[in-house]
Amino acid sequence: MGRDKRIPYPGASSVYGSENGRVNLEVDLRRIMETLWAPWRMTYIEGVDDESPGGCFLCAAGRPELGDGDLVVHRAGAAVSLLNRYPYNPGHLMVAPRSHVGDLAELDPAEMADVASELRLATAVLKRALACDGFNGGWNQGRIAGAGVDRHLHFHLVPRWSGDTNFMAVLADVKVVPEHLEATRRKLLTAFAEAT
């Protein structure tokens, strides 16, 4: 049977009721959009300055003299891997070239090879360290494509487990990340060290 096609979206309670034959929707806006307060995100939003290499956190992550701070888990060649500060799941990594470029076509072949090699290694490390069942991965190139940091190319690698979407996501549109970033980081630092 399927959904009643007369009701165009969740939250619309009726499509009839006007005398002139026009659609009259009674909408409960609370059912369409829930508000999730996340004031800690403001630090990220106000702090992201990817206008210059000096202000870019991905450029900073690529500099070995800064140590392994700011969630860096591995550096190799022209690539760096670091945990996403706002993960979709535990182990959500960003793999980036060290060079400050915003377009895949701007990477030279050697840089692209290093980034691809780092993605391959990161996949193996995540699988071994976190026992994940699969991955979502990709990149957003350009602000219009959803890139939060559009001037420094980076790839997302998100571990997935069978059943990682639970009742919280289904009923409350809330994602639960069950492990602290530092605990995940410690696991991955060890796993990367053992893998290389």
N, C-alpha and C positions, 0 to 999 in steps of 0.2 A: 504493500500500500504506500508506505512512505509518508513524508510530512505533508500536511495540508498546504497546497500551493497558494491558497488564498492568504495565508499568513506569511509574509515575506522574510521575517527574521525572528530569532528568539526575542521575546519581550513584547512583541506585538500581540495584543489580545484579540483584536478583531479587524476586519477590513471593510465592514459595512456600517452603515449608520447615518450617512448623510442623505439629505433629501434630494440633492441635485445629482446623485449618481457618482460623485467623486469618492475616492477612497478616504476613509476616516480611520486612521490608526490610533488606537489607544495604546500608548507605550509606557511601560514601566522601565525608566532609564536605569534603575538599580540592577535590573536583570541583564542589561546590555553591557554595561561597563562597571567593573568593580575597581575600587581604588586601593592600591597597595602602596603604603607609605614606605619609602626607602630613603630617608634623609642622608644616609652615608654615601649615596651615589653622587651627591652634590660636590663632594670633595673631588671626585673623578671628573665630573663635568666641568667644574671651574678650573681644575688643574691641567687638563689636557691642552697642551700647546704644541701642536705638530707643525707650526709655521716655520720653525727653524730646527736644524739638527740638534742644537744645544738644549732645546726645550722638549725634545721628543723622548718619551720613556722607552721606546723601542731602541732608539739609538743608544741611550744610556745602558740598556740591558746588554747591548752588544760589545760594550767596552770592558775588557777583562780587568783593567786596573780598578774597577769599582767593586770587584769581588762578586760574590753570588747573591747580593742583595736584591731586593725587589722581585722576588719570586723566580729568579733565573734558575733553571735546572740543568742547562747544558749549552755549551758553545762549541762550534766546530767549523773551521774554515770561515766562510762568509755568512754563516747562519747562527742563529741563537734560538733557544727554546725557553719559554717562560710560562708559568701558570697565569691564566686569566684571573685577574682580581675579582671579577664578577662572573663566576663560572655557571654554565648550564648544568654541569655535573662535576663530581670530583675528578680531577685530572685533566680538566679542560685546558689544553695547551694552545699557545700561540707560537708559531714558528715563523721567524722573520729573517730577511736578509739584514746584514749589518749596515748596508748602505741605505741612505735615506731616499728611497724612491717610492712613488705612489702608483706606478704602472708596471705590470708584469713585463711589458715589452722593454722597459728601461733596464732590466737585469741583463748583464752579459752572460754568455753561456756557462762560464765557470761559476758565477754566483747562483744561477738557476740550478746547476748540478749540485751545489752545496746545500741549497734549500731543499731540493728533492731528496737528497741523501738524508738530511736531518728529519724530514717528514717520515721517511721510511724507518729510520732508527727510532723516532719517537713513537711510532705505531707499535713497533716490537716491544719497546720498553713499557708502554702503557699496558699492553696485553699481558706481559709477564708480571709487572708489579701490581696491577689492579685487577687482573683476571676478568677483564671486560669481554663482552660477547661480540661487540662490533663497534663501529665508529660513524660519526657524522663528521664531515670535513669540507673545507672550502675556504674561499676568500670573498670579500666584498671589495670591489675596486670602484672607488668614487663614492662621494657622499650620497648621491642619489640611489646607489645600490645598497646602502645601509652601513657603509664603513664609518665607524665612530672616529677612527684615526685614518683619514684618507690620504695623507701625504707620506705614510710609511707602510708599504705593502706588508701584509702578514696573513698567514693562513691559520685557520682554527681547526683543531683536532679535538673532537668531543667524544670521550668514551661512552659507550652505551651498554646496558645490561638488560637481560630479559627481565621484564617487570619493573624497570626503573621509572615508569609512569604509574603512579599509584593514585589512590583516591583523592589526595590533596590537589593534584593537578586536574583531575577529572571533575571533582565537585567544587573546588574553591578557586581554581585557576591560580594556584600557588605552587611553585617549585621548591622542593626541599633538597638542600645540598647537605648530606649527612656527615661530611668530614671537613674539619678545619683545614684551611689552605696550608698552614705550616706542617701539619701532619702529612698531607699529600706531598708537599715539597720534600720532606725528609725521605719518604719512600722513593720518590723519583730521582733524587740526587744519588741515592745508593744504587738504584737500578741502572741509571745512565753510567755511573762509574764502573759497574760490573760489565756493562755491555760494550764499553770502549777500551 
